[in-house]
């Protein structure tokens, strides 16, 4: 599988047994009213049980989700993408089938107090949510995890490829412009 730039085998492959983990940091916390953008390309190779697979998570599952700060996952057999924040449940849900072996561009951002989720350049859902994302209390700390949700076991891991993951704090990058709906072509 090529990456989002048209290159061969440069995208990160996650086999359902691994993930990337970045230690808990205020860099990954978004105070109330702070704009942010999290975006990535993903290509699922297999649906992973009832959850389907986490794209990213700042959530440590202890049996009740007591450290859920924010997360995004493909549900079940690709029936939706859910974004959750601070124990509020499914804040945003893009109800659209996510087929396997296809590259998708996913964006979640907060712009002027409204959280928006885009899939392949189309706004799929939005909600007014001007509360803190991240910075939860309790133990253990909730690290930023790409491709899984820590503490939840293998059923929450992604099986597929990820590329061009970008987290931007203090800026909402999309809105009022057309998002990219196809992958970039790498030019040497």
N, C-alpha and C positions, 0 to 999 in steps of 0.2 A: 504494500500500500504506500503510495507516495504521500508526501506531506502537503500542507496548505500552500506551499510555494511551487508545487509541481516537481519537487525533488524526490528522489527515490529513497525510501526507508530512513528518512530523517525525523519523522514524527515519533513521539514517545509511545511505545506499546506497553499497555498494562494488561497482564494476563489473568486478572482476577485474584492474584495472590500478592500484589505489590501496589505501592502508591508512593507519592512524593510527600514528605512531611517537612514543614517549616515551623520552627519553634514559635510559640505564642509570642506576639509582639504587638505593640500599639500601632505599628505600621498596617496591621490587618484589621484594625478597629475603626468604625465609622461613627463618630458622635452624632447625636441628633442634629438634623439639618445639614450635615456634611454631605456634599455630593461625592459620588464614587462611580466607577465603572469596573465591572469584571467581565472579561470576554475571553472566548476561546473557540477553536475549531475542534470538533470531535467526530469520530467515526466508530460507531459501535460494531463489534464483530459478533457479539452474542449477548442476549438479554440475560441478566443475572438475577434469577428468582423473582420474588414479588416486588422488590424495590427497583430492579432494573439496572442500577449502577449509579454511584455518585460521581458527578463531574468535579465538584469541589465541596469542601466542608470545613467549617470552623465549629466543630461540634464533637464533644466527647460523650458517647452514649453510655449511660450507667444503668440502663434498665428503664429509665423514665425520661430520658432526654434532658436531664437537668442542666447540661452545659451546651444546649443548642444555641449558638449565636447566629449563624447563618449557614445555609447549604443549598445546593441544587442537585437534583437527581432526575434521571430518566425513570419513569414509573413502569413497573411490570414488564409487559412485552412491547414497550415503546408507545403507550397510549397518550403520554403527556410528559412535559418537563415541569417539575415543581421547584419553586424557590421558597425556602422557609427562613424565618428570622425570629430570633429571641422568643422561642416558645409560642409563637403566634400561630403555628401550624402552616398550612399551605398558603402563604401570602399571595403568591402569583402562580398560576397554572396555565401553561400553554397547552391546550387540548388539540393535539395534532399528532398523527402517527409519525413516529421516528423510525424510519426503516433502517435495517442493518446495511453495512457495507456502503454507506453514503456519508460524505462529509457534510456537516452542519455547522453553521456559525451561531453561537449562543452569546447573548449579551444580557446582563442585568445591571441596571444603574439606578441611581437616585438623582433626580433633577428637580430642583425647587420643591422638595418635599414629596415628590411623586416617584415611587419605585416602578420601573418599567422593565419588562422582559421582552426581548426580541429573539426571533428564530429566523435565520436566513434572510435578514433584512426587513422583516415584517414585525411590527409591534403586536405581540400576542396577548399581553395582559398588563394591567397597571393598577396601582392602588396608592392612595394617599397614606404614607407611612413615614412620619417624621420623628422616629424614635432611634435610639442608639442600636447599632448593629455591632456586635462584638463587645468586649469589655465585661463579659459576664463574670460572676463570682463563683467561688466553689473550687473544688479540687477533684480531679486533676485539671490542669490548664487545658484549654481547647486550642490545639495547634491548628494551623492552616494546613489542610490535607488536600492534595490534588489527586483525583482518581479513586477516592474512597471516603468513608466516614470512620474515624478511629473508634476503637472500642466496640464496634458493632459486629465484628466477625466477617468472614468471607462473603456473606450474602449481600453486603453493601458495597463491594468493590466493583469497579468498572472493568469490563472486558472489551478492549478496543484501543483506538489511537487517540491521542490528544496532541494539539499543536497550537502554537502562538497564544499561550495563556498570558493574559495581561490583566493586572490589577492596578487601577489608578485611583488614588485618593485625592479628593479636592476638585475633581472635574467629572462632569457627565459628558462623555464624548459624542453621544448620538442624540438625534432629534433635529427635525427641520432639514435633514439631509437624507439622501438615499444611502442606506447601508449596503455594503458589499454583499451580493447574493451568490457569488461564485468565488472560488479560490483564486488567489493571485497566481500568476505564472512567474516562475523564477527566470530572470534574465541575467545571463553572465556577461 
